[in-house]
Amino acid sequence: MMLLSLMTFIIFIITLVVMILASLLSKKTLTDREKSSPFECGFDPMSSSRLPFSLRFFLIAIIFLIFDVEIALLMPMILIIKSSNMINWTITTVFFIFILLIGLYHEWNQGALEWNN
C-alpha cells in the first residue's frame, strides 16, 4: 500500500515537471502585439478605435439574431402539434410563417441580404 502511494506520488511529480518544462519551452510564451490585443469580430484591433462602426456588420448581426429568435419560436409549435386543436395550430403556424416570409421579402427588397458592398 505504501509502495503504491509512493509510485503514484513519483508519477505525479514527473508529470508535473514535464508539463512545466513544456510550458517554458513553448513558443507560445512569446508575446507580440497581435496576440496581446483583444479580438472582436468585425473590427480591426490594430486600427484606431474611433473609426465609425460598420453599419453593414450591425445589420447582418441583427438579421442573424432575428432568424435565431424565429427558430426558438417555431420549436414549441412543432412540439405541441399532438396536444393542440389541429385547426387552431394550422392557422397560427401559417400566420406566423406568413409574417416571417413578409419580413424576409422586405429585407430582400431593401437589399439587406446582399453581401457585396
C-alpha positions, 0 to 999 in steps of 0.5 A: 500500500505504501509502495503504491502511494509512493509510485503514484506520488513519483508519477505525479511529480514527473508529470508535473515537471514535464508539463512545466518544462513544456510550458517554458519551452513553448513558443507560445510564451512569446508575446507580440502585439497581435496576440496581446490585443483583444479580438472582436469580430468585425473590427480591426484591433490594430486600427484606431478605435474611433473609426465609425462602426460598420453599419453593414456588420450591425445589420447582418448581426441583427438579421442573424439574431432575428432568424435565431429568435424565429427558430426558438419560436417555431420549436414549441409549435412543432412540439405541441402539434399532438396536444393542440386543436389541429385547426387552431395550430394550422392557422397560427403556424401559417400566420406566423410563417406568413409574417416571417416570409413578409419580413424576409421579402422586405429585407430582400427588397431593401437589399439587406441580404446582399453581401457585396458592398 
